């Protein structure tokens, strides 16, 4: 796990080592153990190393192939690298290290871009072909590791984090209004845009081929993998599926324990992280586990159940882990928000400061931590969302209805009040709808029954919600020089999971349930279902206490609806009106912000929108 950066200029220009060093210095937190720079004429590659495998200097990057043709800068972990290494050795390749970096480098030399189909892991990398003067960029299937780029006629810049791109001379920060509109609709960005104009993120499951001409840079992006939830459903009994799923899950966790440094695990008190701990603790005695809890003194309503420490401790006691906890209080958000916004580059999804605190805790004891991300999206863990998709007879009807549901922050009919007068006319009327619709552009799913609609919903969440979660999780963990691994996103496990019939994942999937997951007054229905992840529950009954298995779904979230009120309306307004925050009102109508605060203190649950305003207020364009 590391940080990468680089530049590829048009012909007859030269990259300075100092330019690359400025970029890598900006992401030193991603790799404090070592750094390296490679420059040759118009190409420059930089690397910051967080040493996980082969801690010696043999793992130094950028790494050059034995014949001098290929140069790589790479961030990630390839969990099947030992198998690939053996395969390449039979073809005559000689290795100088015990790193997965060298396996990837030699694998590319042998298979070219087809090596991507052999990699089981998380990665973002750049490889320069010195003979053909071509640069290759790639991201893993699911987007666990981020890779941003900025392209113009004169150059391509790329990096693990956006802040590194702004270290290049004369790169100006400008807000991307279309991306802002996406975010204000979904609390996420579904396209490859970012909040910064001209800066994009390489799509998950994609690679790019970049060539340099005299007058321009040619950048071509290609898809090599995608989720396919509608073809070749498994024709097996539920018991057979349970048996195979158990085998693949155990294999996935064990694969991801490979490391030359200490490995621990997050432990939320839910089934996903608990399942990982159950398997990992077999191989690692006194596995270190990390839990985030909340001071519930001023918490009321549906948030009263957000502190899951008792369940985490139950799992810890069962598996004799070395358990560590951090307990957050109502003012902790404000203490950390500047650091959090800096490391995130731009906000995605909801209240992530809890993740920041627990990553900080874990980093004091281990260098690698396991996470339960992906379990909900693969095994239908959010039933109340899928029920909004049922009953539609066409793809267009499904998209239109699901779009209306997924406007988490501000509905289209409210946007005329949201944006400042100068901004509102610069955003096309159907911008967020087109962004939503684009998720399904290459997913030609049938609509024959409700199973198809639920699979379409799962596809949507795997492509959007999960991707946003992974990007956020990467930035937060790497802020603390901590590698996060996600066993649920093992390739073999995913390939099997997406073929499991819906009726094995989701109980009573033909029933309609309309649940607003953000409405505070519906506490009796908020997340209170255990109908999702049915097959995973049956697998894990062998490993986890029944109290955990039978618990109704609980999201990992801080009790901010209560805490905003406890801290007081005046404090929130004063914070959002600080002189260094007023740039927010260049594009967001101040009256809308104040009205949102008033509504929240009058009883509406506006916690998601308030979080978004707090984040946006700290970004400077």
C-alpha positions in Angstrom: 0.0 0.0 0.0 1.5 3.2 -1.1 1.0 6.5 -2.9 1.8 7.1 -6.6 2.1 10.1 -8.8 3.5 11.0 -12.2 3.5 13.1 -15.3 3.5 12.4 -19.0 4.2 15.4 -21.2 3.9 15.9 -25.0 7.0 15.2 -27.0 10.0 17.5 -26.8 9.3 18.5 -23.2 11.1 17.2 -20.1 9.9 16.3 -16.7 11.9 17.6 -13.8 12.6 15.4 -10.8 11.7 18.3 -8.6 8.2 18.4 -10.1 7.6 14.8 -9.2 9.0 15.2 -5.8 6.6 18.0 -5.0 3.8 15.7 -6.0 5.0 12.7 -3.9 5.7 15.0 -0.9 2.1 15.9 -0.8 1.1 12.3 -0.2 3.9 11.3 2.2 1.3 10.1 4.7 0.5 7.3 2.2 4.1 6.0 2.3 6.5 7.3 5.0 8.9 4.3 4.7 10.6 5.2 1.4 10.3 7.3 -1.7 11.5 7.1 -5.2 11.5 9.1 -8.5 12.1 8.1 -12.1 12.3 10.6 -14.9 13.3 10.1 -18.5 12.7 12.9 -21.0 8.9 13.5 -21.0 7.9 10.9 -18.4 8.1 11.1 -14.7 7.0 8.5 -12.1 7.0 9.0 -8.3 6.3 6.7 -5.4 5.8 6.8 -1.6 6.2 3.4 0.0 4.3 1.9 2.9 6.3 -1.3 3.4 4.0 -4.4 3.8 5.7 -7.2 1.9 9.5 -7.6 1.7 10.5 -4.7 3.9 14.0 -4.6 2.4 15.2 -2.1 -0.2 14.5 -4.7 -2.9 10.9 -3.4 -2.8 12.0 0.2 -3.8 9.9 1.9 -6.4 9.6 3.0 -9.1 10.9 -0.5 -10.1 12.5 -1.2 -13.5 12.3 -4.5 -15.3 15.4 -6.6 -15.7 15.6 -5.7 -19.4 15.1 -2.0 -18.7 11.9 -1.8 -20.9 9.2 -1.3 -18.2 9.0 1.0 -15.2 6.3 0.7 -12.6 4.9 2.8 -9.8 2.2 0.8 -8.0 -0.2 1.0 -5.0 -1.9 -2.0 -3.7 -1.7 -5.7 -2.8 -1.9 -8.7 -5.1 -3.0 -11.6 -2.9 -2.3 -14.3 -5.5 1.1 -13.0 -6.3 2.9 -16.1 -5.1 1.0 -18.3 -7.6 1.6 -15.8 -10.4 5.3 -15.7 -9.4 5.6 -19.4 -9.8 3.8 -19.3 -13.2 6.2 -16.6 -14.4 9.3 -18.5 -13.2 8.3 -21.4 -15.3 8.5 -19.0 -18.3 12.0 -18.0 -17.4 11.5 -14.8 -15.3 14.1 -14.1 -12.6 13.0 -12.2 -9.5 15.2 -10.0 -7.4 12.7 -9.4 -4.5 9.8 -11.1 -2.7 7.4 -8.3 -3.6 4.1 -8.4 -5.5 5.4 -5.3 -7.3 7.9 -7.3 -9.2 5.3 -10.0 -10.0 3.1 -7.3 -11.5 5.9 -5.8 -13.4 7.0 -9.2 -14.9 3.4 -10.2 -15.4 2.9 -7.1 -17.5 6.0 -7.9 -19.5 4.6 -11.3 -20.3 0.9 -10.7 -20.7 0.7 -7.0 -21.3 -2.7 -5.5 -20.3 -4.2 -9.0 -20.1 -2.4 -9.4 -16.7 -5.3 -7.5 -15.2 -7.6 -10.6 -15.6 -5.1 -12.6 -13.5 -4.8 -10.2 -10.6 -6.7 -10.9 -7.4 -6.3 -7.9 -5.2 -6.5 -4.1 -5.0 -4.4 -1.9 -7.1 -3.8 1.3 -8.9 -0.6 1.5 -11.0 1.2 3.1 -13.9 3.6 1.3 -16.1 5.7 3.0 -18.8 6.8 1.1 -21.8 10.1 2.7 -22.7 10.4 1.0 -26.1 7.0 2.0 -27.4 6.8 5.2 -25.4 3.4 4.3 -24.0 2.0 4.8 -20.5 -0.5 2.4 -19.0 -2.7 3.2 -16.1 -5.1 0.8 -14.3 -7.4 0.3 -11.3 -8.7 -2.8 -9.7 -12.1 -4.3 -10.5 -14.0 -2.6 -7.7 -12.1 0.7 -7.2 -10.6 -0.1 -3.8 -7.5 2.0 -4.7 -8.1 5.4 -6.2 -6.3 7.0 -9.2 -7.0 10.6 -10.2 -5.8 12.3 -13.4 -5.8 15.7 -15.1 -5.5 15.8 -18.9 -4.9 18.6 -21.3 -3.1 18.9 -24.7 0.3 19.4 -23.1 0.3 16.8 -20.3 -1.2 14.1 -18.3 -0.9 14.2 -14.5 -1.9 11.4 -12.2 -1.8 10.6 -8.5 -3.4 8.6 -5.7 -4.8 11.8 -4.3 -5.9 15.1 -5.9 -3.8 17.2 -3.6 -0.7 15.9 -5.4 -1.9 17.1 -8.7 -2.1 20.7 -7.4 1.6 20.6 -6.7 2.2 20.9 -10.4 2.9 24.5 -11.5 0.0 26.6 -12.6 -2.8 24.1 -11.9 -5.7 26.2 -10.7 -8.4 25.0 -8.3 -11.9 25.5 -9.8 -15.1 23.9 -8.7 -16.8 21.5 -11.1 -20.5 22.6 -10.9 -21.8 19.4 -12.5 -20.0 17.3 -9.9 -21.3 19.6 -7.2 -24.9 19.0 -8.4 -24.4 15.3 -8.4 -23.1 15.4 -4.9 -25.9 17.7 -3.7 -28.4 15.1 -5.1 -26.8 11.8 -4.0 -24.2 12.7 -1.4 -21.9 10.9 -3.9 -20.6 11.4 -7.4 -21.7 8.7 -9.8 -19.7 9.8 -12.9 -15.9 10.0 -13.1 -15.9 13.7 -12.2 -14.6 15.2 -9.0 -15.5 18.4 -7.3 -12.4 19.9 -9.1 -12.8 21.0 -12.7 -10.7 19.0 -15.1 -9.7 16.4 -12.6 -11.3 12.9 -13.0 -11.0 9.5 -11.4 -10.1 6.5 -13.5 -13.1 4.2 -13.4 -13.0 1.0 -11.5 -12.4 -2.0 -13.7 -10.7 0.2 -16.3 -7.3 0.9 -17.7 -6.0 3.7 -19.9 -3.4 3.7 -22.7 -1.7 7.1 -23.0 0.5 8.2 -25.9 2.4 11.4 -26.4 2.4 13.3 -29.6 4.1 16.5 -30.5 1.0 18.7 -30.0 -1.2 16.6 -27.7 -1.7 13.7 -25.3 -3.8 10.8 -26.5 -5.7 9.2 -23.6 -8.0 6.2 -24.3 -9.8 4.4 -21.5 -11.1 0.8 -21.7 -13.2 -1.4 -19.5 -11.8 -4.8 -18.7 -14.3 -6.0 -16.0 -17.8 -5.3 -14.7 -20.4 -6.9 -12.3 -22.8 -9.2 -14.2 -25.8 -10.0 -12.0 -28.2 -11.1 -14.7 -26.5 -13.9 -16.6 -25.8 -17.5 -15.6 -27.6 -17.6 -12.2 -26.3 -20.5 -10.1 -28.3 -23.7 -10.6 -27.5 -25.2 -7.2 -29.5 -25.9 -4.0 -29.3 -23.5 -1.1 -27.3 -26.0 0.9 -24.8 -26.4 -1.9 -24.5 -22.6 -2.2 -24.0 -22.3 1.6 -21.2 -24.9 1.5 -19.4 -23.2 -1.4 -19.8 -19.7 0.1 -18.3 -20.8 3.4 -15.3 -22.3 1.6 -14.7 -19.1 -0.5 -15.1 -16.8 2.4 -12.6 -18.6 4.6 -10.2 -18.7 1.6 -10.7 -15.0 1.0 -9.9 -14.0 4.6 -6.8 -16.3 4.8 -5.5 -14.9 1.5 -5.6 -11.4 2.8 -3.7 -12.1 6.0 -0.4 -12.3 4.0 1.9 -9.6 5.3 5.3 -9.0 6.8 3.9 -6.5 9.3 1.1 -6.8 12.0 -2.5 -7.3 10.8 -5.6 -6.4 12.8 -9.3 -6.0 12.1 -12.1 -3.5 12.5 -14.9 -4.9 14.7 -18.2 -3.0 14.5 -20.4 -5.4 16.3 -22.1 -6.5 13.1 -22.0 -9.7 11.1 -19.6 -8.7 8.4 -16.7 -7.6 10.5 -17.5 -10.3 13.1 -17.3 -12.9 10.4 -13.8 -11.7 9.3 -12.6 -11.7 12.9 -13.9 -15.2 13.4 -11.8 -16.6 10.5 -8.8 -14.3 11.0 -8.4 -15.2 14.7 -7.9 -18.8 13.7 -4.6 -17.9 12.0 -3.6 -14.9 14.2 -3.5 -15.5 18.0 -4.7 -12.5 20.0 -5.8 -10.7 16.9 -6.0 -7.0 17.5 -9.5 -5.6 16.9 -10.7 -2.0 16.9 -14.2 -0.7 17.7 -15.7 2.8 17.6 -18.3 3.6 20.2 -20.3 6.7 21.2 -21.1 8.6 24.3 -24.9 8.3 24.4 -25.6 10.8 27.1 -27.4 13.3 24.8 -28.6 10.8 22.2 -32.3 10.1 21.7 -34.7 8.5 19.2 -33.6 5.9 16.7 -29.9 6.8 17.2 -30.0 5.4 20.8 -28.9 2.0 19.3 -25.9 3.3 17.4 -23.4 2.3 20.0 -22.5 -1.3 19.2 -19.7 -1.8 21.7 -21.5 -4.5 23.6 -21.8 -6.6 20.5 -18.2 -6.0 19.5 -17.1 -7.1 23.0 -19.2 -10.2 22.7 -17.3 -11.2 19.5 -14.0 -10.2 21.0 -14.7 -12.4 24.0 -15.7 -15.3 21.8 -12.5 -15.2 19.8 -10.2 -13.9 22.5 -9.0 -10.9 20.5 -7.0 -8.0 21.9 -9.7 -5.4 21.8 -9.2 -1.6 21.6 -12.0 1.0 21.6 -12.3 4.7 21.0 -15.4 6.5 22.3 -16.6 9.6 20.5 -18.5 12.6 22.0 -20.7 15.3 20.6 -17.9 17.8 19.9 -15.4 15.4 18.3 -16.6 16.2 14.7 -15.6 19.8 14.9 -12.2 18.9 16.3 -11.2 16.7 13.4 -13.1 18.2 10.4 -10.2 20.2 9.0 -7.9 17.2 8.9 -10.6 15.0 7.5 -11.6 17.3 4.7 -7.9 17.7 3.8 -7.3 14.0 3.5 -10.6 13.2 1.7 -9.9 15.9 -1.0 -13.6 16.2 -1.5 -16.6 14.6 0.4 -18.3 11.3 -0.6 -21.1 9.7 1.4 -22.1 10.3 5.0 -20.5 10.9 8.4 -17.0 9.6 8.0 -15.3 11.2 10.9 -15.9 8.0 13.0 -13.8 6.2 10.4 -11.1 8.8 10.8 -10.9 8.3 14.6 -10.9 4.5 14.5 -8.3 4.4 11.7 -6.1 6.6 13.9 -6.6 4.1 16.8 -5.7 1.1 14.6 -2.6 2.7 13.2 -1.1 2.9 16.7 -1.0 -0.9 16.9 -1.0 -2.4 13.3 0.0 -1.5 9.8 -2.8 -3.5 8.1 -6.4 -3.7 9.1 -9.3 -5.8 7.7 -12.7 -4.2 6.9 -16.1 -5.7 6.3 -16.9 -3.4 3.4 -18.7 -5.1 0.5 -20.7 -7.6 2.4 -23.9 -5.5 2.3 -23.7 -4.7 -1.4 -22.9 -8.3 -2.5 -25.4 -10.1 -0.3 -28.4 -7.6 -0.3 -27.9 -6.0 3.1 -30.1 -3.0 2.6 -33.6 -4.5 1.9 -35.5 -1.2 2.5 -33.7 0.2 -0.5 -34.5 -2.6 -2.9 -38.2 -2.5 -2.2 -38.3 0.9 -3.8 -37.4 -0.8 -7.1 -40.1 -3.4 -7.2 -43.1 -3.5 -9.5 -41.7 -1.7 -12.5 -42.3 -3.1 -16.0 -39.5 -1.3 -17.9 -35.9 -0.2 -17.5 -36.9 3.5 -17.9 -39.6 3.2 -15.3 -37.2 1.6 -12.9 -34.5 4.3 -13.4 -37.0 7.1 -13.0 -38.4 5.8 -9.8 -35.1 4.8 -8.3 -33.7 8.2 -9.2 -36.4 9.8 -7.2 -35.6 7.6 -4.2 -31.8 8.1 -4.4 -31.9 11.9 -4.2 -30.6 11.7 -0.6 -29.8 15.4 0.0 -31.7 17.8 -2.2 -34.6 17.0 -4.5 -34.6 18.5 -8.0 -37.6 20.7 -7.1 -35.6 22.3 -4.3 -32.5 23.1 -6.2 -33.8 26.5 -7.3 -33.5 27.4 -3.7 -30.3 25.6 -3.0 -27.9 27.3 -5.4 -26.9 31.0 -5.5 -28.3 33.0 -8.4 -25.0 33.1 -10.2 -24.6 29.3 -10.1 -28.1 27.9 -10.7 -28.2 29.0 -14.4 -24.9 27.2 -15.1 -26.1 23.7 -14.2 -28.2 21.9 -16.8 -31.7 21.1 -15.6 -31.4 17.3 -15.9 -27.7 17.0 -14.9 -28.1 14.8 -11.9 -30.7 12.6 -13.6 -28.3 12.0 -16.5 -25.5 11.1 -14.1 -27.8 8.6 -12.4 -28.9 7.1 -15.7 -25.3 6.8 -16.9 -24.6 4.2 -14.2 -26.7 1.7 -16.2 -25.4 2.8 -19.6 -23.4 -0.4 -20.1 -25.6 -2.7 -18.0 -28.3 -4.1 -20.4 -30.4 -5.9 -17.8 -33.7 -7.5 -18.5 -36.9 -6.6 -16.7 -38.9 -9.8 -16.5 -39.7 -9.9 -12.7 -38.8 -8.5 -9.3 -35.6 -10.5 -9.2 -34.3 -8.6 -12.2 -35.2 -5.3 -10.5 -33.4 -6.2 -7.3 -30.3 -7.3 -9.2 -30.4 -4.0 -11.0 -30.5 -2.3 -7.5 -27.5 -4.4 -6.4 -25.6 -3.4 -9.5 -26.3 0.2 -8.8 -25.0 0.0 -5.3 -21.9 -1.9 -6.2 -21.1 0.7 -8.8 -21.9 3.8 -6.8 -22.4 3.4 -3.0 -19.6 0.8 -2.6 -17.2 2.7 -4.8 -17.7 5.9 -2.8 -17.2 3.9 0.4 -14.0 2.4 -0.8 -12.5 5.7 -1.9 -13.4 7.3 1.4 -12.0 4.3 3.3 -8.7 4.5 1.4 -8.2 8.2 2.0 -9.0 7.9 5.7 -6.8 4.9 6.4 -3.9 6.2 4.4 -4.1 9.5 6.3 -2.7 7.4 9.1 -0.3 5.3 7.0 -2.6 2.3 7.5 -3.5 -0.3 4.8 -7.2 -1.4 4.7 -8.0 -4.7 3.1 -11.5 -5.9 2.2 -11.9 -9.7 2.2 -15.4 -9.6 0.8 -14.0 -8.2 -2.4 -11.8 -11.3 -3.1 -12.3 -12.1 -6.8 -13.4 -15.7 -6.3 -15.8 -14.7 -3.6 -17.3 -11.9 -5.7 -17.6 -14.0 -8.8 -19.6 -16.6 -6.8 -21.7 -14.1 -4.8 -23.0 -12.2 -7.9 -24.4 -15.5 -9.3 -26.3 -16.5 -6.1 -30.1 -16.4 -6.7 -31.9 -13.5 -5.1 -34.2 -15.8 -3.1 -31.1 -17.1 -1.2 -30.0 -13.6 -0.3 -33.2 -11.8 0.5 -36.3 -13.1 2.3 -39.7 -12.2 1.0 -38.3 -10.2 -1.8 -41.6 -9.8 -3.5 -43.1 -7.8 -0.7 -43.3 -4.0 -0.8 -41.8 -2.0 2.0 -41.4 1.7 1.9 -38.9 2.8 4.5 -37.2 6.2 4.7 -33.9 5.3 6.2 -33.2 9.0 7.1 -36.5 9.9 8.8 -36.0 10.2 12.6 -39.7 9.7 13.4 -39.7 6.2 12.0 -37.3 4.7 14.5 -39.2 1.4 14.7 -38.5 0.8 11.1 -35.1 2.4 10.7 -32.7 -0.3 9.6 -34.9 -2.8 11.6 -34.8 -5.8 9.3 -32.9 -9.0 9.2 -34.3 -10.1 5.9 -31.1 -9.3 4.0 -27.9 -11.3 3.6 -29.9 -14.4 4.4 -27.4 -16.9 2.9 -24.5 -15.1 4.6 -26.3 -15.4 8.0 -26.7 -19.2 7.4 -23.0 -19.5 6.6 -21.9 -17.5 9.6 -24.1 -19.3 12.2 -21.2 -21.7 12.5 -18.8 -19.0 13.5 -20.7 -16.1 15.2 -23.0 -15.9 18.3 -26.7 -16.1 17.5 -27.2 -12.6 19.1 -25.1 -11.2 16.2 -26.6 -13.3 13.5 -30.2 -12.5 14.4 -29.6 -8.8 15.0 -31.6 -6.4 12.7 -29.5 -4.4 10.3 -27.7 -1.5 12.0 -25.7 1.0 9.9 -22.2 2.2 11.2 -23.0 5.8 11.9 -22.5 8.4 14.6 -25.6 9.8 16.3 -25.2 13.2 14.7 -28.9 14.1 14.5 -28.9 14.2 18.3 -25.4 15.7 18.6 -26.1 18.6 16.3 -29.0 19.5 18.6 -27.0 19.0 21.8 -24.2 21.3 20.6 -26.8 23.9 19.8 -28.1 25.8 16.8 -26.1 28.9 17.5 -22.8 26.9 17.5 -23.6 25.3 14.1 -24.6 28.6 12.5 -21.5 30.3 13.9 -19.3 27.6 12.6 -20.8 27.8 9.1 -20.4 31.6 9.2 -16.7 31.7 10.1 -14.7 34.0 7.8 -12.8 31.0 6.3 -16.0 29.2 5.6 -17.9 31.8 3.7 -16.7 30.6 0.3 -19.5 28.0 0.7 -21.9 30.8 -0.1 -20.4 31.5 -3.5 -22.4 28.6 -4.8 -24.8 27.6 -2.0 -27.6 30.0 -1.0 -27.0 31.0 2.6 -30.7 31.2 3.3 -31.0 27.5 2.3 -28.3 26.6 4.8 -29.9 28.5 7.6 -33.4 27.0 6.8 -31.8 23.5 6.8 -30.5 24.2 10.3 -33.8 25.5 11.5 -35.7 22.5 10.1 -33.3 20.1 11.9 -33.8 21.8 15.2 -37.6 21.8 14.6 -37.5 18.0 14.4 -36.7 17.1 10.8 -33.7 14.9 10.3 -31.3 16.9 8.2 -28.1 15.3 9.5 -26.9 14.2 6.1 -27.3 17.6 4.6 -25.7 19.4 7.5 -22.7 17.1 7.3 -22.4 17.9 3.6 -22.5 21.7 4.3 -19.9 21.3 7.0 -17.6 19.5 4.6 -18.1 21.8 1.7 -17.5 24.8 3.9 -13.9 23.7 4.5 -12.9 23.3 0.8 -11.2 26.2 -0.9 -11.6 26.7 -4.6 
